[in-house]
C-alpha cells in the first residue's frame, strides 16, 4: 500500500493520518513519489531557513493543487521521514503559492504527552504561529517565487477543508501534480511517459 493510500483516520476530520516528508529543522525539501513508493530530494532551501515543524501530507486527500493536503505536525522533536502520525487538526494557514491555493494545515500528535494541552488553535503559542507564517512568507524568496499569505483559518473551517479533500469526495480523474518531475519521465498525472 502506498502512503497516499493509507486510509482516512476513523476520527477524521478532527484527527488525520499525517505522513512526515520533512523532519522539523531540516532545510531539505523531500517529495513522496507514489509510483516509486519513495521519498526523493526535491531541492535544498535557498534561504538560511529550516522547516519550523515536521511537514508532510494527509493520506487519502487531494487538494485543489493536485497534491495531498499539506500539514505541519507540531512536536517537540523531529519526526522521521515516512512516519505516519495520528494528528489532531487545529487550523490552517491560507496561502497562494504560484497562483494556486495551498493550505498548510497545522496539528499536534494525538499521542504526544507534551502536546495534550493543545486542543484548539487558540492553544498554540502565538510566537510559533508567527514563526510559521514568517517561514512560509519568505522561504521561496531567493527562488523568485511568489507566495501570498491570507492568514489563519479556524479549526471548524479547517475540518471542512479536510472533508472536501478526502479522495472519496473527489472525481477519479483529478490529476496528481508533480510538475517538477514531469521532465524526469513522469507526466502531470504522476504516471510514466
Secondary structure, 3 states (H helix, E strand, C coil): CCHHHCCCCCCCCCEEEEEEEECCCCCEEEEEECCCCEEEEEEECCCCCCCCCEEEEECCECCCCCCCCEEEEECCCCCCCCCEEEEEEEEEEEEEECCEEEEEEEEEECCCHHHCCCCCHHHCCHHHHHHHHHHHHHCCHHHCCCEEEEEEECHHHHHHHHHHHEHHHCCCCCCCCCHHHHHHCECCCCCEC
